[in-house]
């Protein structure tokens, strides 16, 4: 059995054969699957897939390259999604300095993780030590 821990089956490249592909995964020994949201839009499609397929679970979050759409309302919405039964992680989040985004984004998205008890899937390109300090309350 293979546990797929990081998938993006909601991606447009699967539009033509998504249903067939997902139906075959358990038959081929691939289950469970965690599909990972990387924006507000893909988090929504990830949650839809998780509702449709019993073996598929959701990680909800926003990739560091897509943080421009985040605000108080979208943070609140993301946090609410972490309470859903089929949401098992918060991700894609992180301090990915390749994208030159503000570190405050990690603090807010990490707060979703810490307050819900969910695991996180991080992008921390050139940001590992800062991520450690954020997790241990020392600021960034």
Protein Blocks (a to p, Z undefined) as FASTA:
>chain_A
ZZdfbdcfkbmklmmmmmmmmmmmmmnopacdddddfbfklmmmmmmmmmmpmkbccddd
ddfklmmmgcfklmmmmmmmmmpmklcbdcdedjdfknopafklmmmmmmmmmmnopacd
ddfehilmmmmmmmnonoZZ
